[in-house]
Structures are given as C-alpha cells and as structure tokens.
Amino acid sequence: MFSILKKELRTFFSSATGYIVIGIFLMLTSLFLWVIPGEYNILEGGYSNVDGLFYLAPWLFLFLCPAVTMGLLAEEKQTGTWELLVTKPLSGLQIILGKFLAGWALVSIALLPTLLYYFTVSYLAEPIGNIDAGAFWGSFIGLFLLAAIYVAIGIFASSLSKNQIISFVIALVLSFFFYYGFEVIASFFTSGKTIQLLESVGIHAHYKSMSRGVIDSRDVLYFVSLIIIFLFGTIKKIKV
C-alpha cells in the first residue's frame, strides 16, 4: 500500500502537472481573498475571519480533486500498466487505499499553505489574535474531510473509464451532486421534515455544521461512511 502511495506522489511531482494544479488552486484562493473586490475579499470585509476560504474551497475542490484523481486508475488502464500492477502481491484494498491516500495527500499539500491566511488575518486583527480560532479549525478539518470524500469519488470515477477526461467529468458531476444536489432537490419540497432529511443526505449540511467550530461525531461518521462507500464501490469495480 505504501509503495503505491510513494509511487503516485513521485509520479505527480515528477511532471509540471502537479505543480500547475496546486499552483492554480492557491492562486485562485489568494486572488479572491486578497485582490479581487467582492464578498470573499478579507480586507474589504472588515472582520477578522477567513470565511471566504471555506466558501470558495469546496467549489474549487470540485475541479482540483478530479484533476488529481482522474489518472489514478484510468491512466493505468490506458497505458496497460494495470495488468502489471495487479500481478504484484497486493490486494485490491491495498491498491485502492494506496491511491486514495496519495490523492488525499496531494490535495492536503495544496490546502496546507492556506494556513498562512489564518496567521495573516490573526496578525492584522485588532487586537492581534482576535479571530475565531474554533470556527477556523473546525472548518479546516471539514475541508480535509471534504477533500477525502472528493478523492474517494474521483478514484471511483477513474475506475469507470480508461479516458481521463471522462473520469474527470464523472468525478466533477458526482462530487457536485453529493455536495449540493440534495439541497437542490429539497428546494422542490415544502415539508420541513422532508427538506431536513434530504439536506442531511448531502455533504453541504455536514460541512456547514463543522464550520461552526463544533466537531460532531455524527458529521465525522457521515464523512467516513461516504468515503468507505465509494472506496468499496471502486474495489468492486476493479474486481481484484
């Protein structure tokens, strides 16, 4: 499993693609938070918080995570190295977990530099350090778990096709649906219980809950369960 993890990390950073994908994510978050005027701009907001990052990141992840994961299985099948991989003394679970951890690590590497925003805002606040640390760290942990779900979805999508572009599109659509699709469906109902039930199935409701700074075990269980479902689906699809 760890050999797969190291191989994928080495492959990703051995070309310019990895640096470009991470660079675009960091450039966009920086522009929206510090340069482009608007509701996400920290300096214009007048409050010492980094809420804009947690509104933007889930939407940027919709493109970042599929870009990271689209080749994890699809490229192996396309280049013919998949047959060689499955002959190694590794189970399907080990292969998929290795690729999942690699994809999650890559997205986490892109996310970690955004910690600079927290320390910058904390320094700029009056008085210094006047920032809601609980809400920030709750949201930050939520982003890590959200990235894990998107990566699990991306690997599942990558197992469905040999074409990386098709895998990218499938991952993007599935990730969007699970993040926001259930809230769209809920908007067609008037019953409060039905709306609440539908929204609770989607990722967004649980992500918002964690963004309040409270790590609820029910939200963590939801994230972990969804990750397991997609990884299990991937293992069943590859049939190793």
Buried (B, 14 or more C-beta within 10 A) or exposed (E): BEEBBEBBBEBBBEEEBBEEBBEBBBEBBBEBBBEEEEEBBBEEBEEBBBBBBBBBBBEBBBBBBBBBBBBBBBBBBBEEEBEEBBEEEBEBBBBBBBBBBBBBBBBBBBBEEBEEBBEBBBEEBEEEEEBBEEBBBBBBBBBBBBBBBBBBBBBBBBBBBBBBEBBBBBBBBBBBBBBBBBBEBBEEEEEEEEBEEBBBBBBBBBBBBBBBBEBEEEBBEBBEEBBEBBBBBBBEBBEB
